[in-house]
Amino acid sequence: MLNHKDRLQWHKNSLIERSGYVLFYMNSLRDHLPVEDRQTLYMIAKYFTDAVEFARTNIPAAEYFFEIGERYQCEIPEDKVLLKKLIFNSYDRAKSYYFLKLINMIKLLKGYIILLKLIKTSTKSFRF
């Protein structure tokens, strides 16, 4: 029986280098990218993957990893078009998830502010 929770957390339970998904992805790039570009893609995409992992619980850490990944992404030469597109693909998915979590966090904080104002006004009207 397939446990979907374990399936979604494969990266926490095994080495990422041995993951079937990562091996398939990297092997499919073997014919299109030299070794240096594949290593660059893997390392920069790892920063974005780490940022997504931290976006669930720690927004400042996620911002830190995005900042590092974006800085390295900007240093890639313009003539490496395929590499830039592949990195942007990884970046775009990660950043979209991050913004989704950030929007939810902002909504949550706005809800807390409204709740605190409500508590403050209700305690003023009910003096003990």
Secondary structure, 3 states (H helix, E strand, C coil): CCCHHHHHCHHHHCCHHHCHHHHHHHHHCCCCCCHHHHHHHHHHHHHHHHHHHHHCCCHHHHHHHHHHHHHHHHCCCCCCHHHHHHHHHHHHHHHHHHHHHHHHHHHHHHHHHHHHHHHHHHHHHCCC
